[in-house]
Amino acid sequence: LRKQLGDGDARALRSLGAIETATRRGRDLTRHLLSFARRQHLRPVPISFGERIGAIRELFLASLPTHVSLVLDVPSEVWPVEVDPGEFELALLNLIVNARDAMPAGGTVSITGENVTLRDGDVAPGLSGDFATLTVRDTGTGIPPDILARVFDPFFTTKGVNKGTGLGLSQVYGFVRQAGGHVVVTSELGIGTGFTLYLPRVTATPIAGVERPALSAPTGLSVLVVEDNPDVADVAAALLEQLGNRVVVVANAADALDVIARGDRPDVLFSDVVMAGDMDGVDLGRRVRALYPDLPVLLATGYSQSAERVGDEFPILHKPYEMADLNRALGALLAHRQPATQTRKLRAVT
């Protein structure tokens, strides 16, 4: 729609912007709720606190006003942990934003890390062993004792209207628990608040480098889209075409296999996970992998349980996605693939 409107209708563009903003808020709310419920689809990898925080320091600074200073003290000796990097960064950002809002007159946010060995009951029942800790502390107003016990409750907030969703700390809680750890909050009125994340130590070597290169997919791909919702299929096809690709859409796994069996081999199979019929997207991906091992498969879903079923078997794109997300996913999928040796034309399926 934005491409069709161009620069011609300012009022329509503002309305479209409002729709996009509302959609992103809905997406973010869902993501936070899934984190709290520990149902977020995670891709944990071993990381170093110091390296990861150092790489995203500028993001933290951009979230703080000039009258709030940031102090980092995370030694390289802090043990590695295994977490989903995106959820880890989101949790820290939520804590920093929460600290910022507690210091309207200015102050300091500090992030410190250390190693601890816990005995059962030191922090929580059943929590023992080696842990790396990360503490985010502010010098703000503090939290009253009667509110402290509720800070992780979904939608609970003491902030004014449009000042927060009440889900930031819920995401932190869910992320840490899903990672096998624990989070502790301490606060004193007029002195400040600290949140300490306890995450289990791992012996694996942290992944070197934390930058995420923006991989762009090549243009001119032939993409077979498998989607049983006509509206969603239309949007996916339109996005792929705007990226410069040729697209054929089918409604189920059986039709997709028929297209490929006739010799209309696509460069990429892009399938929804949840579909009617004998095969869902995961079953289709496995069948395609067995019959055509060199055909890249990208799956998409809007359901956390479906994402759990996929696991690490196939790359997955979470709905709702934007054109840039789709482009990056295709780029990552094809990064290590050789280009097609010949151009293949997909015929429309009726």
RAGIFEN-V196123 format. One record per backbone hydrogen bond with DSSP energy under -0.5 kcal/mol. NH is the residue of the N-H (numbers start at 1). CO is the residue of the C=O. If there is no record, write none. Layout:
# RAGIFEN-V196123
nh: {NH & NH}
co: {CO & CO}
This chain:
# RAGIFEN-V196123
nh: {5 & 6 & 8 & 10 & 13 & 14 & 15 & 16 & 17 & 18 & 19 & 20 & 21 & 22 & 23 & 24 & 25 & 26 & 27 & 28 & 29 & 30 & 31 & 32 & 33 & 34 & 35 & 36 & 37 & 38 & 39 & 40 & 42 & 45 & 47 & 49 & 52 & 53 & 54 & 55 & 56 & 57 & 59 & 60 & 61 & 62 & 63 & 63 & 64 & 68 & 69 & 71 & 73 & 75 & 75 & 78 & 81 & 82 & 83 & 83 & 85 & 88 & 89 & 90 & 91 & 92 & 93 & 94 & 95 & 96 & 97 & 98 & 99 & 100 & 101 & 102 & 102 & 103 & 106 & 107 & 109 & 110 & 110 & 111 & 112 & 113 & 114 & 116 & 118 & 118 & 121 & 122 & 127 & 128 & 129 & 131 & 132 & 133 & 134 & 135 & 136 & 137 & 137 & 138 & 139 & 141 & 147 & 148 & 149 & 150 & 151 & 153 & 155 & 156 & 156 & 157 & 163 & 171 & 172 & 173 & 174 & 175 & 176 & 177 & 178 & 179 & 180 & 181 & 182 & 184 & 186 & 188 & 190 & 191 & 192 & 194 & 195 & 196 & 197 & 197 & 198 & 198 & 199 & 199 & 201 & 202 & 207 & 213 & 215 & 220 & 223 & 223 & 224 & 225 & 225 & 226 & 227 & 227 & 230 & 233 & 234 & 235 & 236 & 237 & 238 & 239 & 240 & 241 & 242 & 243 & 244 & 245 & 246 & 248 & 250 & 256 & 257 & 258 & 259 & 260 & 261 & 262 & 263 & 264 & 265 & 267 & 268 & 269 & 270 & 270 & 271 & 271 & 272 & 273 & 275 & 281 & 284 & 285 & 286 & 287 & 288 & 289 & 290 & 291 & 292 & 295 & 296 & 296 & 298 & 299 & 300 & 301 & 307 & 308 & 309 & 310 & 311 & 313 & 315 & 317 & 318 & 319 & 326 & 327 & 328 & 329 & 330 & 331 & 332 & 333 & 334 & 335 & 337 & 346 & 350}
co: {1 & 2 & 5 & 8 & 9 & 10 & 11 & 12 & 13 & 14 & 15 & 16 & 17 & 18 & 19 & 20 & 21 & 22 & 23 & 24 & 25 & 26 & 27 & 28 & 29 & 30 & 31 & 32 & 33 & 35 & 34 & 34 & 40 & 83 & 81 & 47 & 48 & 49 & 50 & 51 & 52 & 54 & 56 & 56 & 57 & 58 & 59 & 60 & 61 & 65 & 107 & 109 & 111 & 73 & 113 & 75 & 47 & 200 & 45 & 81 & 83 & 84 & 85 & 86 & 87 & 88 & 89 & 90 & 91 & 92 & 93 & 94 & 95 & 96 & 97 & 98 & 99 & 100 & 103 & 67 & 69 & 108 & 137 & 71 & 135 & 73 & 133 & 131 & 116 & 129 & 124 & 119 & 124 & 126 & 118 & 116 & 199 & 114 & 197 & 112 & 195 & 110 & 135 & 193 & 108 & 102 & 144 & 144 & 145 & 147 & 148 & 150 & 166 & 153 & 166 & 155 & 160 & 167 & 168 & 169 & 170 & 171 & 172 & 173 & 174 & 175 & 177 & 176 & 198 & 196 & 194 & 192 & 141 & 188 & 188 & 186 & 136 & 184 & 134 & 195 & 182 & 196 & 132 & 197 & 130 & 80 & 46 & 211 & 213 & 244 & 221 & 246 & 268 & 223 & 248 & 270 & 225 & 250 & 228 & 229 & 230 & 231 & 232 & 233 & 234 & 235 & 236 & 237 & 238 & 239 & 241 & 240 & 221 & 223 & 225 & 252 & 253 & 254 & 255 & 256 & 257 & 258 & 260 & 259 & 263 & 222 & 222 & 296 & 224 & 268 & 269 & 298 & 226 & 300 & 273 & 273 & 280 & 281 & 282 & 283 & 284 & 285 & 286 & 287 & 288 & 292 & 267 & 294 & 269 & 315 & 271 & 317 & 303 & 304 & 305 & 306 & 307 & 310 & 297 & 299 & 316 & 301 & 322 & 323 & 324 & 325 & 326 & 327 & 328 & 329 & 330 & 331 & 334 & 344 & 348}
